[in-house]
């Protein structure tokens, strides 16, 4: 499994997702502490679901055009 590649990608995606989730809640008028908590929780949930799905598909040898983790069968 290309763990190093995945970890780098998730470390980039996590703050982006956090910013989106927290920013939306803050602009909706929620308190800053609630917005931060919401952003952290849902960013972790989203990353976890994506990571588990990606690992499952990798183990089942299902190619992913977006992920580009498996060599192409030509």
SEMI-891967 format. One record per atom (N, C-alpha, C, CB): residue in three letters; x, y, z. Coordinates in steps of 0.1 Angstrom, whole numbers, plus 5000, padded with zeros to 4 digits. Glycine has a CB too. Layout:
<pts>
<aa: ALA&u: X&v: Y&w: Z>
...
</pts>
This chain:
<pts>
<aa: UNK&u: 5008&v: 4988&w: 5000>
<aa: UNK&u: 5000&v: 5000&w: 5000>
<aa: UNK&u: 5009&v: 5013&w: 5000>
<aa: UNK&u: 4990&v: 5000&w: 5012>
<aa: UNK&u: 5005&v: 5022&w: 4992>
<aa: UNK&u: 5013&v: 5035&w: 4992>
<aa: UNK&u: 5009&v: 5044&w: 5003>
<aa: UNK&u: 5011&v: 5042&w: 4978>
<aa: UNK&u: 5013&v: 5040&w: 5015>
<aa: UNK&u: 5009&v: 5047&w: 5027>
<aa: UNK&u: 5015&v: 5061&w: 5027>
<aa: UNK&u: 5013&v: 5039&w: 5039>
<aa: UNK&u: 5027&v: 5063&w: 5024>
<aa: UNK&u: 5034&v: 5076&w: 5025>
<aa: UNK&u: 5026&v: 5086&w: 5015>
<aa: UNK&u: 5048&v: 5075&w: 5021>
<aa: UNK&u: 5023&v: 5081&w: 5003>
<aa: UNK&u: 5016&v: 5090&w: 4994>
<aa: UNK&u: 5002&v: 5094&w: 4999>
<aa: UNK&u: 5014&v: 5083&w: 4980>
<aa: UNK&u: 4995&v: 5084&w: 5005>
<aa: UNK&u: 4982&v: 5087&w: 5010>
<aa: UNK&u: 4983&v: 5097&w: 5022>
<aa: UNK&u: 4975&v: 5074&w: 5015>
<aa: UNK&u: 4992&v: 5095&w: 5031>
<aa: UNK&u: 4993&v: 5104&w: 5043>
<aa: UNK&u: 4996&v: 5118&w: 5038>
<aa: UNK&u: 5005&v: 5099&w: 5052>
<aa: UNK&u: 5005&v: 5120&w: 5029>
<aa: UNK&u: 5007&v: 5133&w: 5024>
<aa: UNK&u: 4995&v: 5140&w: 5018>
<aa: UNK&u: 5018&v: 5133&w: 5013>
<aa: UNK&u: 4987&v: 5132&w: 5010>
<aa: UNK&u: 4975&v: 5137&w: 5004>
<aa: UNK&u: 4965&v: 5141&w: 5015>
<aa: UNK&u: 4969&v: 5127&w: 4995>
<aa: UNK&u: 4963&v: 5132&w: 5025>
<aa: UNK&u: 4954&v: 5135&w: 5036>
<aa: UNK&u: 4958&v: 5147&w: 5045>
<aa: UNK&u: 4952&v: 5123&w: 5045>
<aa: UNK&u: 4971&v: 5149&w: 5046>
<aa: UNK&u: 4976&v: 5160&w: 5054>
<aa: UNK&u: 4973&v: 5173&w: 5046>
<aa: UNK&u: 4991&v: 5159&w: 5057>
<aa: UNK&u: 4973&v: 5172&w: 5033>
<aa: UNK&u: 4969&v: 5184&w: 5026>
<aa: UNK&u: 4954&v: 5186&w: 5026>
<aa: UNK&u: 4974&v: 5183&w: 5011>
<aa: UNK&u: 4946&v: 5176&w: 5024>
<aa: UNK&u: 4932&v: 5177&w: 5024>
<aa: UNK&u: 4925&v: 5180&w: 5037>
<aa: UNK&u: 4926&v: 5164&w: 5019>
<aa: UNK&u: 4931&v: 5176&w: 5048>
<aa: UNK&u: 4925&v: 5178&w: 5061>
<aa: UNK&u: 4923&v: 5193&w: 5064>
<aa: UNK&u: 4933&v: 5172&w: 5072>
<aa: UNK&u: 4933&v: 5202&w: 5063>
<aa: UNK&u: 4931&v: 5216&w: 5066>
<aa: UNK&u: 4922&v: 5223&w: 5056>
<aa: UNK&u: 4944&v: 5223&w: 5067>
<aa: UNK&u: 4922&v: 5218&w: 5044>
<aa: UNK&u: 4913&v: 5224&w: 5034>
<aa: UNK&u: 4898&v: 5221&w: 5038>
<aa: UNK&u: 4916&v: 5218&w: 5020>
<aa: UNK&u: 4896&v: 5208&w: 5041>
<aa: UNK&u: 4882&v: 5204&w: 5045>
<aa: UNK&u: 4878&v: 5212&w: 5058>
<aa: UNK&u: 4881&v: 5189&w: 5047>
<aa: UNK&u: 4887&v: 5212&w: 5067>
<aa: UNK&u: 4885&v: 5219&w: 5080>
<aa: UNK&u: 4881&v: 5234&w: 5077>
<aa: UNK&u: 4897&v: 5219&w: 5089>
<aa: UNK&u: 4888&v: 5240&w: 5068>
<aa: UNK&u: 4885&v: 5254&w: 5065>
<aa: UNK&u: 4872&v: 5256&w: 5059>
<aa: UNK&u: 4896&v: 5260&w: 5056>
<aa: UNK&u: 4868&v: 5247&w: 5050>
<aa: UNK&u: 4855&v: 5248&w: 5043>
<aa: UNK&u: 4844&v: 5246&w: 5053>
<aa: UNK&u: 4854&v: 5238&w: 5032>
<aa: UNK&u: 4845&v: 5235&w: 5061>
<aa: UNK&u: 4834&v: 5232&w: 5071>
<aa: UNK&u: 4833&v: 5243&w: 5081>
<aa: UNK&u: 4836&v: 5218&w: 5077>
<aa: UNK&u: 4844&v: 5247&w: 5087>
<aa: UNK&u: 4843&v: 5257&w: 5098>
<aa: UNK&u: 4839&v: 5270&w: 5092>
<aa: UNK&u: 4857&v: 5258&w: 5104>
<aa: UNK&u: 4844&v: 5274&w: 5080>
<aa: UNK&u: 4840&v: 5287&w: 5074>
<aa: UNK&u: 4825&v: 5288&w: 5071>
<aa: UNK&u: 4848&v: 5289&w: 5062>
<aa: UNK&u: 4820&v: 5277&w: 5066>
<aa: UNK&u: 4805&v: 5277&w: 5063>
<aa: UNK&u: 4797&v: 5279&w: 5076>
<aa: UNK&u: 4801&v: 5264&w: 5056>
<aa: UNK&u: 4801&v: 5272&w: 5086>
<aa: UNK&u: 4794&v: 5273&w: 5099>
<aa: UNK&u: 4795&v: 5287&w: 5105>
<aa: UNK&u: 4799&v: 5263&w: 5109>
<aa: UNK&u: 4807&v: 5293&w: 5104>
<aa: UNK&u: 4809&v: 5306&w: 5109>
<aa: UNK&u: 4801&v: 5317&w: 5102>
<aa: UNK&u: 4824&v: 5309&w: 5109>
<aa: UNK&u: 4801&v: 5315&w: 5088>
<aa: UNK&u: 4794&v: 5325&w: 5080>
<aa: UNK&u: 4779&v: 5323&w: 5081>
<aa: UNK&u: 4798&v: 5324&w: 5066>
<aa: UNK&u: 4774&v: 5311&w: 5086>
<aa: UNK&u: 4760&v: 5309&w: 5089>
<aa: UNK&u: 4756&v: 5316&w: 5102>
<aa: UNK&u: 4757&v: 5295&w: 5089>
<aa: UNK&u: 4766&v: 5321&w: 5109>
<aa: UNK&u: 4763&v: 5328&w: 5122>
<aa: UNK&u: 4765&v: 5321&w: 5134>
<aa: UNK&u: 4749&v: 5332&w: 5121>
<aa: UNK&u: 4772&v: 5309&w: 5133>
<aa: UNK&u: 4775&v: 5301&w: 5145>
<aa: UNK&u: 4787&v: 5307&w: 5152>
<aa: UNK&u: 4778&v: 5286&w: 5141>
<aa: UNK&u: 4788&v: 5304&w: 5165>
<aa: UNK&u: 4799&v: 5308&w: 5173>
<aa: UNK&u: 4812&v: 5302&w: 5168>
<aa: UNK&u: 4797&v: 5305&w: 5188>
<aa: UNK&u: 4823&v: 5309&w: 5170>
<aa: UNK&u: 4836&v: 5305&w: 5165>
<aa: UNK&u: 4840&v: 5292&w: 5171>
<aa: UNK&u: 4847&v: 5315&w: 5168>
<aa: UNK&u: 4838&v: 5290&w: 5184>
<aa: UNK&u: 4842&v: 5277&w: 5190>
<aa: UNK&u: 4834&v: 5265&w: 5184>
<aa: UNK&u: 4841&v: 5277&w: 5205>
<aa: UNK&u: 4821&v: 5267&w: 5182>
<aa: UNK&u: 4813&v: 5257&w: 5176>
<aa: UNK&u: 4818&v: 5254&w: 5161>
<aa: UNK&u: 4798&v: 5261&w: 5176>
<aa: UNK&u: 4821&v: 5265&w: 5154>
<aa: UNK&u: 4825&v: 5263&w: 5140>
<aa: UNK&u: 4838&v: 5255&w: 5139>
<aa: UNK&u: 4827&v: 5277&w: 5134>
<aa: UNK&u: 4847&v: 5258&w: 5148>
<aa: UNK&u: 4860&v: 5251&w: 5148>
<aa: UNK&u: 4858&v: 5236&w: 5152>
<aa: UNK&u: 4870&v: 5257&w: 5159>
<aa: UNK&u: 4850&v: 5233&w: 5162>
<aa: UNK&u: 4847&v: 5220&w: 5166>
<aa: UNK&u: 4840&v: 5212&w: 5154>
<aa: UNK&u: 4838&v: 5219&w: 5178>
<aa: UNK&u: 4830&v: 5218&w: 5148>
<aa: UNK&u: 4823&v: 5212&w: 5137>
<aa: UNK&u: 4833&v: 5209&w: 5125>
<aa: UNK&u: 4812&v: 5222&w: 5132>
<aa: UNK&u: 4842&v: 5219&w: 5122>
<aa: UNK&u: 4852&v: 5217&w: 5112>
<aa: UNK&u: 4861&v: 5206&w: 5114>
<aa: UNK&u: 4859&v: 5230&w: 5110>
<aa: UNK&u: 4866&v: 5205&w: 5126>
<aa: UNK&u: 4875&v: 5194&w: 5130>
<aa: UNK&u: 4868&v: 5180&w: 5129>
<aa: UNK&u: 4881&v: 5196&w: 5144>
<aa: UNK&u: 4857&v: 5179&w: 5135>
<aa: UNK&u: 4850&v: 5166&w: 5135>
<aa: UNK&u: 4846&v: 5162&w: 5121>
<aa: UNK&u: 4837&v: 5167&w: 5143>
<aa: UNK&u: 4840&v: 5170&w: 5113>
<aa: UNK&u: 4836&v: 5166&w: 5100>
<aa: UNK&u: 4847&v: 5164&w: 5090>
<aa: UNK&u: 4826&v: 5176&w: 5094>
<aa: UNK&u: 4858&v: 5172&w: 5091>
<aa: UNK&u: 4870&v: 5170&w: 5083>
<aa: UNK&u: 4875&v: 5156&w: 5086>
<aa: UNK&u: 4880&v: 5181&w: 5085>
<aa: UNK&u: 4876&v: 5152&w: 5098>
<aa: UNK&u: 4881&v: 5139&w: 5102>
<aa: UNK&u: 4872&v: 5128&w: 5097>
<aa: UNK&u: 4883&v: 5138&w: 5117>
<aa: UNK&u: 4859&v: 5130&w: 5098>
<aa: UNK&u: 4849&v: 5120&w: 5093>
<aa: UNK&u: 4851&v: 5118&w: 5078>
<aa: UNK&u: 4835&v: 5124&w: 5097>
<aa: UNK&u: 4852&v: 5129&w: 5071>
<aa: UNK&u: 4853&v: 5128&w: 5056>
<aa: UNK&u: 4866&v: 5122&w: 5052>
<aa: UNK&u: 4852&v: 5142&w: 5050>
<aa: UNK&u: 4877&v: 5125&w: 5058>
<aa: UNK&u: 4890&v: 5119&w: 5055>
<aa: UNK&u: 4890&v: 5104&w: 5058>
<aa: UNK&u: 4901&v: 5126&w: 5062>
<aa: UNK&u: 4884&v: 5101&w: 5069>
<aa: UNK&u: 4883&v: 5087&w: 5074>
<aa: UNK&u: 4875&v: 5078&w: 5064>
<aa: UNK&u: 4877&v: 5085&w: 5087>
<aa: UNK&u: 4864&v: 5083&w: 5060>
<aa: UNK&u: 4856&v: 5076&w: 5050>
<aa: UNK&u: 4863&v: 5074&w: 5037>
<aa: UNK&u: 4842&v: 5083&w: 5048>
<aa: UNK&u: 4869&v: 5085&w: 5032>
<aa: UNK&u: 4877&v: 5084&w: 5019>
<aa: UNK&u: 4888&v: 5074&w: 5021>
<aa: UNK&u: 4881&v: 5098&w: 5015>
<aa: UNK&u: 4896&v: 5075&w: 5032>
<aa: UNK&u: 4907&v: 5066&w: 5034>
<aa: UNK&u: 4903&v: 5051&w: 5034>
<aa: UNK&u: 4915&v: 5070&w: 5046>
<aa: UNK&u: 4893&v: 5049&w: 5042>
<aa: UNK&u: 4889&v: 5035&w: 5043>
<aa: UNK&u: 4884&v: 5029&w: 5030>
<aa: UNK&u: 4877&v: 5034&w: 5054>
<aa: UNK&u: 4876&v: 5037&w: 5022>
<aa: UNK&u: 4872&v: 5033&w: 5009>
<aa: UNK&u: 4883&v: 5031&w: 5000>
<aa: UNK&u: 4862&v: 5043&w: 5003>
<aa: UNK&u: 4893&v: 5040&w: 5000>
<aa: UNK&u: 4904&v: 5038&w: 4992>
<aa: UNK&u: 4913&v: 5026&w: 4995>
<aa: UNK&u: 4913&v: 5051&w: 4993>
<aa: UNK&u: 4915&v: 5023&w: 5008>
<aa: UNK&u: 4922&v: 5012&w: 5012>
<aa: UNK&u: 4915&v: 4999&w: 5008>
<aa: UNK&u: 4925&v: 5012&w: 5027>
<aa: UNK&u: 4902&v: 4999&w: 5010>
<aa: UNK&u: 4894&v: 4987&w: 5006>
<aa: UNK&u: 4895&v: 4984&w: 4991>
<aa: UNK&u: 4879&v: 4989&w: 5010>
<aa: UNK&u: 4893&v: 4995&w: 4983>
<aa: UNK&u: 4895&v: 4993&w: 4968>
<aa: UNK&u: 4909&v: 4989&w: 4964>
<aa: UNK&u: 4891&v: 5006&w: 4961>
<aa: UNK&u: 4919&v: 4994&w: 4971>
<aa: UNK&u: 4933&v: 4990&w: 4968>
<aa: UNK&u: 4935&v: 4975&w: 4971>
<aa: UNK&u: 4942&v: 4999&w: 4976>
<aa: UNK&u: 4930&v: 4971&w: 4983>
<aa: UNK&u: 4931&v: 4957&w: 4986>
<aa: UNK&u: 4924&v: 4947&w: 4977>
<aa: UNK&u: 4927&v: 4954&w: 5001>
<aa: UNK&u: 4912&v: 4952&w: 4971>
<aa: UNK&u: 4905&v: 4944&w: 4962>
<aa: UNK&u: 4910&v: 4945&w: 4948>
<aa: UNK&u: 4890&v: 4948&w: 4963>
<aa: UNK&u: 4920&v: 4953&w: 4946>
<aa: UNK&u: 4927&v: 4955&w: 4933>
<aa: UNK&u: 4917&v: 4962&w: 4923>
<aa: UNK&u: 4932&v: 4942&w: 4928>
<aa: UNK&u: 4909&v: 4971&w: 4928>
<aa: UNK&u: 4900&v: 4979&w: 4919>
<aa: UNK&u: 4907&v: 4991&w: 4915>
<aa: UNK&u: 4886&v: 4982&w: 4926>
<aa: UNK&u: 4909&v: 4993&w: 4902>
<aa: UNK&u: 4916&v: 5005&w: 4898>
<aa: UNK&u: 4908&v: 5018&w: 4900>
<aa: UNK&u: 4920&v: 5004&w: 4883>
<aa: UNK&u: 4915&v: 5029&w: 4902>
<aa: UNK&u: 4908&v: 5042&w: 4904>
<aa: UNK&u: 4915&v: 5052&w: 4895>
<aa: UNK&u: 4909&v: 5046&w: 4919>
<aa: UNK&u: 4908&v: 5058&w: 4886>
<aa: UNK&u: 4914&v: 5067&w: 4877>
<aa: UNK&u: 4919&v: 5080&w: 4884>
<aa: UNK&u: 4904&v: 5071&w: 4866>
<aa: UNK&u: 4911&v: 5084&w: 4894>
<aa: UNK&u: 4915&v: 5096&w: 4902>
<aa: UNK&u: 4927&v: 5093&w: 4911>
<aa: UNK&u: 4903&v: 5101&w: 4910>
<aa: UNK&u: 4927&v: 5082&w: 4918>
<aa: UNK&u: 4937&v: 5078&w: 4928>
<aa: UNK&u: 4950&v: 5075&w: 4921>
<aa: UNK&u: 4932&v: 5067&w: 4936>
<aa: UNK&u: 4950&v: 5068&w: 4910>
<aa: UNK&u: 4962&v: 5064&w: 4903>
<aa: UNK&u: 4971&v: 5056&w: 4911>
<aa: UNK&u: 4969&v: 5076&w: 4897>
<aa: UNK&u: 4966&v: 5047&w: 4919>
<aa: UNK&u: 4974&v: 5038&w: 4928>
<aa: UNK&u: 4978&v: 5025&w: 4922>
<aa: UNK&u: 4966&v: 5036&w: 4941>
<aa: UNK&u: 4971&v: 5020&w: 4913>
<aa: UNK&u: 4974&v: 5007&w: 4907>
<aa: UNK&u: 4979&v: 5009&w: 4893>
<aa: UNK&u: 4961&v: 4998&w: 4906>
<aa: UNK&u: 4988&v: 5001&w: 4889>
<aa: UNK&u: 4994&v: 5002&w: 4875>
<aa: UNK&u: 4982&v: 4999&w: 4865>
<aa: UNK&u: 5006&v: 4993&w: 4873>
<aa: UNK&u: 4983&v: 5005&w: 4853>
<aa: UNK&u: 4973&v: 5003&w: 4843>
<aa: UNK&u: 4975&v: 4990&w: 4836>
<aa: UNK&u: 4973&v: 5015&w: 4833>
<aa: UNK&u: 4965&v: 4982&w: 4834>
<aa: UNK&u: 4966&v: 4970&w: 4827>
<aa: UNK&u: 4964&v: 4973&w: 4812>
<aa: UNK&u: 4955&v: 4959&w: 4832>
<aa: UNK&u: 4975&v: 4971&w: 4804>
<aa: UNK&u: 4974&v: 4973&w: 4790>
<aa: UNK&u: 4976&v: 4961&w: 4782>
<aa: UNK&u: 4985&v: 4983&w: 4786>
</pts>
